[in-house]
Amino acid sequence: MNIIAVVSGVIFGNIITVTIYTIIQSNEVFMTTVHGIFLNPLFLVTGGYLGVFVLYRLILISIAERM
């Protein structure tokens, strides 16, 4: 699960970086253009996995600290 999280983080970061770079290069810094990143299914899948993974890890840490 950790390896999948790292790969998801790299993909997630690359999608954000490329999208923001493209927006800045084309001088189209509008809210609709910026939010167009949410139309990318790979962005949504990797972001969703990272969100669930972080919550899972926080629960594990919380349980470990109680013992």
C-alpha positions in Angstrom: 0.0 0.0 0.0 2.9 2.3 0.7 4.4 1.8 -2.8 1.0 2.5 -4.4 0.8 5.7 -2.3 4.2 6.9 -3.5 3.4 6.2 -7.1 0.0 7.9 -6.7 1.8 10.9 -5.2 4.2 11.2 -8.1 1.4 10.9 -10.7 -0.8 13.3 -8.8 2.1 15.9 -8.5 3.0 15.5 -12.1 -0.5 16.1 -13.3 -0.8 19.2 -11.2 2.6 20.5 -12.3 2.0 20.0 -16.0 -1.5 21.5 -15.8 -0.4 24.6 -14.0 2.6 25.0 -16.3 0.3 24.8 -19.3 -2.1 27.4 -17.8 0.7 29.8 -17.1 2.3 29.4 -20.5 -1.0 30.1 -22.3 -1.8 33.1 -20.0 -5.3 31.7 -19.2 -5.4 32.0 -15.5 -9.2 31.8 -15.1 -11.0 29.8 -12.5 -12.6 27.6 -15.1 -9.3 26.8 -16.7 -7.7 26.0 -13.3 -10.5 23.8 -12.3 -10.3 21.9 -15.6 -7.8 19.7 -13.8 -10.8 18.0 -12.1 -11.8 16.5 -15.4 -8.7 14.3 -15.5 -9.8 10.8 -14.3 -6.2 9.8 -13.4 -6.0 12.9 -11.2 -9.2 12.0 -9.4 -8.2 8.3 -8.9 -4.8 9.1 -7.5 -6.0 11.9 -5.4 -8.8 9.7 -4.0 -6.4 6.9 -3.2 -4.0 9.4 -1.4 -6.9 10.8 0.6 -8.1 7.3 1.8 -4.5 6.2 2.4 -3.7 9.3 4.6 -6.8 8.7 6.7 -5.9 5.0 7.0 -2.4 5.9 8.2 -3.7 8.5 10.7 -6.1 5.9 12.2 -3.2 3.4 12.5 -1.0 6.1 14.2 -3.9 7.0 16.6 -4.4 3.4 17.6 -0.7 2.8 18.1 -0.4 5.9 20.4 -3.2 4.7 22.6 -1.4 1.5 23.5 
